[in-house]
Amino acid sequence: MKTRITELLGIEHPIFQAAMSWASSNSALVIAVSNAGGMGVLAAGPMRLDDFSRVLKEIRNGSSKPFGVNIPLNNPKAREMLDIAYQARIPVMVASQGGPREHLARFRGIGTKWLHVVASVEHAKKAEAAGVDALVVDGAEAGGHPPPSEVGTLVLVRRVLQAVKLPVVASGGVADGAGVAALLALGAEAVQLGTRFIATPEASVHDDYKRAVLDAEVDQTTLVGRGMHPIRLLKNAFSAKYEAAERAGASRDELETLFQEYSLKQAALRGDVEWGKVEAGQSAGLVHEILPAAEVMRRLVNELEAARQRLAKL
Ligand SMILES: Cc1cc2nc3c(=O)[nH]c(=O)nc-3n(C[C@H](O)[C@H](O)[C@H](O)COP(=O)(O)O)c2cc1C
């Protein structure tokens, strides 16, 4: 299947494994997805700089296929990370949370394709005006950082497609090939899956985190941090405590303190799925099995084809 995204990036399938802090902050997942013809994306955000350099080398050794690197541009270490990514001549940047303009010329000079993650029409237009190559559009179902507006993927992606000319990678709420087909039908030119890839042996989070994703139903995520920096996570003791404080009228400062007290790392590395931030999308309810990432890719491609055939027969 050829789209402007597969052509731009030189990938076989219009499928991205989303950047996920900790879960995709390792080489194994990225290598497996890229070698299977998708776009594996390394989440640099939580990595130490020396680990980031090392993992980039591991990816180069493990795959000759294109891969992406996510750097949140508001990260205090973003400048150093950008320098490392530049020196490694990464093929694809998937930048988030910050303005891309000042970095584009440098990366374009080494042939890097720059994709920008946006969660609103306004930011989509800004990124297009800045000159990025393509957009990743996150809707409200997404795990991690969904749009503060809470507009769902189906509506937001469609609206962004009306507002810009750039190719769009749709993200949020997809865990199988039928979902990929749905968003391609909408006009997206690739589809990104995060939560589905947490349930793989290659994802570097604690087994209890993976099990929590498998056990979750579609209604067992919630948004924490509304009005600040909302994140979607599985409901647990932390989210219950936070929501109780909100209901009780806690001040912004109190909520911020509570928000900072618990972390994604606590859930991802130590397996504290009760009090840690177990970031995951609503699509957790669609994920029932831990499968090797290459097998996830194989099934996605087959299911996408089956969905196409089903539609063609209607
Ligand atoms: C555990 C987790 C960590 C995430 N970390 C990041 C990150 O570091 N950078 C980023 O741009 N997006 C991050 N995201 C968002 C994903 O890139 C993607 O938009 C989202 O997972 C898509 O929704 P889905 O989970 O329903 O597939 C994260 C998502 C999850 C579930």
The ligand as an ORCA input file, in Angstrom:
! r2SCAN-3c Opt
* xyz 0 1
  C       2.902      4.724     27.916
  C       2.853      5.824     26.917
  C       3.910      6.722     26.832
  C       3.893      7.743     25.869
  N       4.980      8.558     25.755
  C       5.038      9.468     24.738
  C       6.226     10.227     24.516
  O       7.245     10.084     25.207
  N       6.200     11.129     23.492
  C       5.106     11.312     22.682
  O       5.145     12.144     21.759
  N       3.973     10.586     22.877
  C       3.930      9.671     23.859
  N       2.800      8.879     24.017
  C       1.686      9.014     23.056
  C       1.879      8.032     21.885
  O       2.955      8.449     21.077
  C       0.617      7.905     20.996
  O       0.180      9.170     20.610
  C      -0.538      7.156     21.664
  O      -0.062      6.023     22.334
  C      -1.581      6.754     20.621
  O      -2.739      6.248     21.219
  P      -2.997      4.680     21.500
  O      -2.231      4.395     22.731
  O      -4.463      4.605     21.648
  O      -2.489      3.896     20.330
  C       2.780      7.877     24.985
  C       1.728      6.965     25.089
  C       1.737      5.945     26.023
  C       0.597      4.968     26.060
*
